[in-house]
Structures are given as structure tokens and as C-alpha cells.
């Protein structure tokens, strides 16, 4: 085999591995999510809808979150957010609910946050929209919140998709809150710290979310490091092939 051919093959192997490393290292597309990711069934939870700005040429000025109709939530309160106005829409319940001795005939259908004049989530930034909600249902392991994100250039991103039968995450997944059994419930192990409702203090909520983001970054970093080691191995192998070819000399 000619030396030039060996050099070309070694270069192709190294270039392909480097491309794989760069693809993994590139940041994943951010989604509208619920923070924290889980809460206890039957209780009340303080959560935040985290909205990243994914448009490099526009800012986010509106967020609409639809609450699930099949699992009505009768108590939803928004936390004041400077520069934004929150409105709550309700819908009548087909079957009234009795809570704390009172009959409730309405449930919250949608919460909308609208930016005041001159306010927006700028490119490269995110905002947390906090609510307290409950009582959370006890007959399901998740709540799906469909969300619409509006930009100041008129674009609307619909975060409304749910995973298919194969479990693969859709392109625009709806924010989902996982529900776990209440700590100490019969036949149920004590809930882990992650299962507890979000703290009311905003600084604590943001700190917990940053810790979660840090874990994801660490996992991605380990994956990238593994691929880098693979690339170095391929480079060493290619160098060995070239040296062996040179030592053998040209064939007749």
C-alpha cells in the first residue's frame, strides 16, 4: 500500500472522530421546562416555568401555559415578576369538587404572562415564571402543560408535543411535571430531596435549578472526554501505521 494512501486514510479517521467530538460538545437546544422536575402527589407545589430565548434576532414577550383539563387544578397563584403582567383564566368544572368543606365549580385553564413595554427575554437569556399550584392529583404520575412562547417579531413557538409510543423526545416537547407518591405514604419509600416541592424563596429555586444544570454539564463533559481519548488513540494508531510503512520501505 502506498504511503500517500495510508496518510489519507489516517487523516479521514482523525477528522471523523474530531467531528463527532464537536457534535457532542455543541449545546443542546433549550426547551421550556418545569423546575423542579417533580413534586409530590396530593400536595401543593411551587414551581417555575423556565423559558430560554432561542431566537438570536428577537426577544420573548409572552408566555401562555395551558393547564391539563383532565386533571383540574383549582388553586393556582402567580408570583409577581418585575416587568411582566400575569393573568389567570378559569373554566367551569363538569363535576364540582369539594375541598376543605367548600364546593369548587371552576378550575384554572390557562396562565398568561405578558411583558410590559420595553421588557423582554433577550437573546442568550432566560426567565423563570413562578406559580404555586394544587392540589396535585394522586391518580397520575405526571402533569403535562402545553406552552406557547411569543417573540417580539411575531414568531410563536408551540411547546405542545408529547413523546410517542417509542418514548423518543419530540422536537417541541411540552413542559412536564413528574408526580411521585407522598413521602411516608403506605408502601412507599421516603421521597428523595428532589421529590420535594420547590422552595418559596426564588434564590433557592434558582440555585437548585443551577445544580441540576451543572449535573447535565458534567455528564456531557465526561462524554466529550471519552471521545477525546478515542481521537487520541486513533491519531496514535495512524502515526504507527505511517512509521511502519516508512520502515518497511516501498514495495517492488
ZIQUIBEL-V5145 format. One record per helix or strand of 3 or more residues. SS is the DSSP state (a for helix, b for strand). FROM is the first residue (numbers start at 1). LEN is the number of residues. If there is no record, write none. Layout:
SS FROM LEN
SS FROM LEN
//
This chain:
a 3 23
b 33 3
b 38 3
b 45 8
b 60 7
b 75 4
b 84 16
b 102 14
b 126 9
b 142 10
b 156 4
b 175 6
a 193 3
a 202 47
//
